[in-house]
Amino acid sequence: MAAANIERFNAVTGAIFASLYESFPVDCDLEAEDFREQLQEVPGEEYLQRHEIRFFVSTVLWLAEHGYLSTGSPLSSGTVVRCNLTATTLELLSALPSSLNNKGPSLGDQLVTATKNGVTEKVKDLTSELLSKAAAFGVRAATDWVNQ
C-alpha cells in the first residue's frame, strides 16, 4: 500500500487533471477549496488546514515543474492562477484504451466521471498508472500502454 501522502497526491492530481481536462483549452484558476474532498485529512472540517493548502499548491507546482501543467503564479490563498494542461498531458488524457475498441471513454473522461461521482479509489488508480507510465517510459510509452 502506498504512503498516505502518495494516496492523497494521486487523488488531488486526478481531480486537477479532470478539472483542467473539462475546461480545456481555457485557463483555470485552481483553488484549494475546490479540492476539499481530496485534500482533507479529517473529512467534514469547515476549513482547509494550512498544511492541506500547502499540499495542494505544492502538488500543482510539482505537476507544472515536471511538464504536466502550465501555471501562472500561486497566491497566498491557496489558488494557482492560469493553469492548463500541457500538450503532453492532454494527449495522454485523450487516449482511448484499445481494450475498449476506441468506443469507451478516454482516460480524461474516466477521471472526470470518477471525480464527479466521488470514486476516489478509481481516481487514484488511474492517476497512479498514468504518472507511473509517463515517468518511467516517457509519453510515447504511456500512450502505447493506453492503446495496447
Phi, psi and omega in degrees: 000139181288155177298154183303321181292327178289320176300315180292319177303314181296319179295315180293315181298316178299319179292323177296311178303316180299315181297314182289326178296319180293329184259355182305137010263011182282129177298148179233150168267117179272121181249131182308320183302328180289348182243027182307314183301320181279335186271323190293128175282327177243100182303144176094353177298145183290322182234153172289143176282157181303318181290335176288321176294319178297319178300316180299307182298319178298321178296312180299315181294323177296315179299322178291315181299330182260014169086012180272332183224157165251144183219161168265221184264147171280143177254159182295343181283352184096017177253139172244121188271158175052056179265146177202161176286145171281166179301322180298311181293320177300318179299316179295317182289335180275350182295144178252125177300129182293338179297342178262010181052036179056023178254345182270182181287149175291171177299321178297317178297321178296320178295317179300311182297313181296321180294314180295328181272000178070026180270075187300320180298319179295317178299313181297318181295313179299316181294316180300314179298314182298311181293321180297311181294317180297318182286318185285324188238358182086169185297319182299315179295323179295319178294319176298320179299317181296324184267010180277000000 
